[in-house]
Amino acid sequence: MIRVKVFKNTTLVSFDNKARLDLNNSNSFRGEMMDILKKPFTNLFLDLDKVEEVDPEGLNALLAGQRLSEMNHSQLSLFNVKENVLNMMKKHNLDRIFFVCDRPKPFSEDLILV
């Protein structure tokens, strides 16, 4: 479901084609994200370019990651968030909780090469 690239304290997570964060896969995603964020001072970039839909369970997984990142003095950043995913965040008043970057896709692809 996800691809992970690591460079020192920076981790880039991207998703397979037409991914969904929903009841079926949010628990496994949450577990993988929590394993990454357990290390203090981690920068986790989630590239949501391929994420087509997020349901409340997927939002809960993202919210859990955000809370853990704050506790561990880490940073969780969302890139390439599609409008329907952002609208779902807004619907549940979560859009202000996350750090959403609007850089174009090439930035996230080349991030690990810096």
VENQUIBEL-V426959 format. One record per residue. RES is the residue in one small letter. SS is DSSP state (A for helix, B for strand, O for the rest). OMEGA is omega in degrees with one decimal (none if undefined). BURIAL is b if it has 24 or more other ideal C-beta (glycine too) atoms within 12 Angstrom, else e. Layout:
RES_SS_OMEGA_BURIAL, RES_SS_OMEGA_BURIAL
//
This chain:
m_O_-178.0_b, i_B_173.8_b, r_B_-176.6_e, v_B_173.2_e, k_B_-176.9_e, v_B_173.5_e, f_B_-177.0_e, k_O_-178.2_e, n_O_-179.8_e, t_B_179.8_b, t_B_176.3_b, l_B_177.4_b, v_B_175.6_b, s_B_-172.4_b, f_B_175.3_b, d_O_-179.6_e, n_O_176.4_e, k_O_179.5_e, a_B_175.8_b, r_B_170.5_b, l_B_-175.1_b, d_O_-177.2_b, l_O_-176.2_e, n_O_-173.7_e, n_O_-175.8_b, s_A_179.7_b, n_A_178.7_e, s_A_177.2_e, f_A_179.9_b, r_A_179.8_b, g_A_179.0_e, e_A_179.7_b, m_A_179.7_b, m_A_177.2_b, d_A_178.9_e, i_A_-174.2_b, l_A_178.3_b, k_O_177.7_e, k_O_177.9_e, p_O_175.9_e, f_O_177.4_e, t_O_172.2_b, n_B_-180.0_b, l_B_177.3_b, f_B_177.0_b, l_B_176.9_b, d_B_-175.3_b, l_O_-178.0_b, d_O_-176.3_b, k_O_-178.9_b, v_B_-177.1_b, e_B_-175.6_e, e_B_173.9_b, v_B_175.7_b, d_O_-179.2_b, p_A_177.7_e, e_A_176.2_b, g_A_176.4_b, l_A_177.2_b, n_A_177.7_b, a_A_177.8_b, l_A_179.6_b, l_A_176.7_b, a_A_176.6_b, g_A_178.5_b, q_A_179.6_b, r_A_179.1_e, l_A_179.2_b, s_A_177.3_b, e_A_-179.5_e, m_A_-176.9_e, n_O_-179.2_e, h_O_179.2_e, s_O_178.0_b, q_B_173.4_b, l_B_-178.9_b, s_B_178.5_b, l_B_178.6_b, f_B_172.6_b, n_O_-179.4_b, v_O_179.0_b, k_O_-174.7_b, e_A_-179.4_e, n_A_176.1_e, v_A_177.1_b, l_A_177.3_b, n_A_176.8_e, m_A_176.5_b, m_A_179.4_b, k_A_-179.9_e, k_A_-179.0_e, h_O_178.3_e, n_O_179.8_e, l_O_-174.7_b, d_O_-179.6_e, r_O_-178.5_e, i_O_-175.4_e, f_O_172.4_b, f_B_-177.1_b, v_B_179.4_b, c_B_-179.2_e, d_O_177.0_e, r_O_178.8_e, p_O_-175.8_e, k_A_-177.8_e, p_A_178.3_e, f_A_-177.9_e, s_A_179.4_b, e_A_-176.5_e, d_A_-174.8_e, l_A_-174.6_b, i_A_-179.2_e, l_A_-177.6_e, v_O_none_e
//
